[in-house]
Amino acid sequence: MAKVVIESLTKVYPEKTGPGVRAVNAIDLTVEDREFMVLVGPSGCGKSTTLRMIAGLEEISAGTIAIDGRVVNQVLPKDRDIAMVFQNYALYPHMSVYDNLAFGLKMRNFPKPEIDARVREAAALLGLDQLLDRRPKALSGGQRQRVAVGRAIVRKPKVFLFDEPLSNLDAKMRVSTRTEISKLHARLGATMIYVTHDQVEAMTMGDRICVMKDGDIMQVAEPLTLYNHPENLFVAGFIGSPPMNFFSGTLRRTDRRIEFVEAREPAREAAPNGSNPLSLPLPEELARRGAGCIDQPVVLGIRPEHVHDALTTTGADPARTAEVRIEVAEPMGAETYLYLSTGVTNFVARVRPTDRFEVNQRIKVHFDLDHAHLFDPVTGRVLK
């Protein structure tokens, strides 16, 4: 397999007037040999464009791409020793599964015995043994996707590229197919680069994840590092479902401790629901990170699983407890999502599934600030 090194990679789509549209903005990224790297981000962030430049399907405006130590900027796609799996499968409808799998090898004039051996090896790996005589119209969506993956496997390329391959599948099929792709990576030990807009796919599949926004890389890290230690507001809000809760406010020093005080909009000062701004003393480590921002605006970030129903929380600190209003309660089976409001900020809590809640009910919640983060609202960077 191969290491992929991207340096200062840029893609600009020219316009008749103006400087053009920068889809990818001088990014640097290294994909290690045998690594499963996921590029994730919202639509238009540049992830698919980056993948297509690696494949040679998009012209590079600036920068370099090296595969296995060889710069491939001017190398034709067919000579880059990569295989790509597309979102729409791209199968030949008039060919059998066997012929779809064999087509690329036939075009490269492989001997028939080797073609047959590779096709049957890939079919066995993907559970397609009994489907080799069928045509694509006789296959389910998941089976068609496996054929598309199999067509890449028979090539035995240095790098596998996946461009949102599960987007056309239903929810249940997406779960099973992403599991199969993860198993495939473990068996092949291949270098894989996978593009998706679904952060759940990214978290469950990637060895590392590259989070992109507006053509820039926001953070590259292992899944749990992204989740627990986001570098900025964008990553914190994008990774996680439901996403991290954010509260705008100010840090104040009182009685030798530092408190976060939620910003209250003037129009809501006299809100009839009787709610008060959050005022939460910070634990020692979080206070240390925010010590340089006293009396300055900050954003407090905390994930839903770290907001608890105070009545069912053992040892809940009253100072870090607040009364809030329930706007929506969503029983999910294994847990319940509570959509809450402080009167200014809407946020989400994950609570026990056995408790029952009513809309507009007022409850007390406890904030476990040992797992919270502080962000600079101007730069979006986490305070360290």
Rosetta blueprint (number, residue, H / E / L):
1 M L
2 A L
3 K L
4 V E
5 V E
6 I E
7 E E
8 S E
9 L E
10 T E
11 K E
12 V E
13 Y E
14 P L
15 E L
16 K L
17 T L
18 G L
19 P L
20 G L
21 V E
22 R E
23 A E
24 V E
25 N E
26 A E
27 I E
28 D E
29 L E
30 T E
31 V E
32 E L
33 D L
34 R L
35 E L
36 F E
37 M E
38 V E
39 L E
40 V E
41 G L
42 P L
43 S L
44 G L
45 C L
46 G L
47 K H
48 S H
49 T H
50 T H
51 L H
52 R H
53 M H
54 I H
55 A H
56 G L
57 L L
58 E L
59 E L
60 I L
61 S L
62 A E
63 G E
64 T E
65 I E
66 A E
67 I E
68 D L
69 G L
70 R E
71 V E
72 V L
73 N L
74 Q L
75 V L
76 L L
77 P H
78 K H
79 D H
80 R L
81 D L
82 I E
83 A E
84 M E
85 V E
86 F L
87 Q L
88 N L
89 Y L
90 A L
91 L L
92 Y L
93 P L
94 H L
95 M L
96 S L
97 V H
98 Y H
99 D H
100 N H
101 L H
102 A H
103 F H
104 G H
105 L H
106 K H
107 M H
108 R L
109 N L
110 F L
111 P L
112 K H
113 P H
114 E H
115 I H
116 D H
117 A H
118 R H
119 V H
120 R H
121 E H
122 A H
123 A H
124 A H
125 L H
126 L H
127 G L
128 L L
129 D H
130 Q H
131 L H
132 L L
133 D L
134 R L
135 R L
136 P H
137 K H
138 A H
139 L L
140 S L
141 G H
142 G H
143 Q H
144 R H
145 Q H
146 R H
147 V H
148 A H
149 V H
150 G H
151 R H
152 A H
153 I H
154 V L
155 R L
156 K L
157 P L
158 K L
159 V E
160 F E
161 L E
162 F E
163 D E
164 E L
165 P L
166 L L
167 S L
168 N L
169 L L
170 D L
171 A H
172 K H
173 M H
174 R H
175 V H
176 S H
177 T H
178 R H
179 T H
180 E H
181 I H
182 S H
183 K H
184 L H
185 H H
186 A H
187 R H
188 L H
189 G L
190 A L
191 T E
192 M E
193 I E
194 Y E
195 V E
196 T E
197 H L
198 D L
199 Q H
200 V H
201 E H
202 A H
203 M H
204 T H
205 M H
206 G L
207 D L
208 R E
209 I E
210 C E
211 V E
212 M E
213 K E
214 D L
215 G L
216 D E
217 I E
218 M E
219 Q E
220 V E
221 A E
222 E L
223 P H
224 L H
225 T H
226 L H
227 Y H
228 N H
229 H L
230 P L
231 E L
232 N E
233 L H
234 F H
235 V H
236 A H
237 G H
238 F H
239 I L
240 G L
241 S L
242 P L
243 P L
244 M L
245 N E
246 F E
247 F E
248 S E
249 G E
250 T E
251 L E
252 R E
253 R E
254 T E
255 D L
256 R L
257 R E
258 I E
259 E E
260 F E
261 V E
262 E E
263 A L
264 R L
265 E L
266 P H
267 A H
268 R H
269 E L
270 A L
271 A L
272 P L
273 N L
274 G L
275 S L
276 N L
277 P L
278 L L
279 S E
280 L E
281 P E
282 L L
283 P L
284 E H
285 E H
286 L H
287 A H
288 R H
289 R H
290 G H
291 A H
292 G H
293 C H
294 I E
295 D L
296 Q L
297 P E
298 V E
299 V E
300 L E
301 G E
302 I E
303 R L
304 P H
305 E H
306 H H
307 V E
308 H E
309 D E
310 A H
311 L H
312 T H
313 T L
314 T L
315 G L
316 A L
317 D L
318 P H
319 A H
320 R H
321 T E
322 A E
323 E E
324 V E
325 R E
326 I E
327 E E
328 V E
329 A E
330 E E
331 P E
332 M L
333 G L
334 A L
335 E L
336 T E
337 Y E
338 L E
339 Y E
340 L E
341 S E
342 T L
343 G L
344 V L
345 T L
346 N E
347 F E
348 V E
349 A E
350 R E
351 V E
352 R L
353 P L
354 T L
355 D L
356 R L
357 F L
358 E L
359 V L
360 N L
361 Q L
362 R E
363 I E
364 K E
365 V E
366 H E
367 F E
368 D L
369 L H
370 D H
371 H H
372 A L
373 H E
374 L E
375 F E
376 D L
377 P L
378 V L
379 T L
380 G L
381 R E
382 V E
383 L L
384 K L
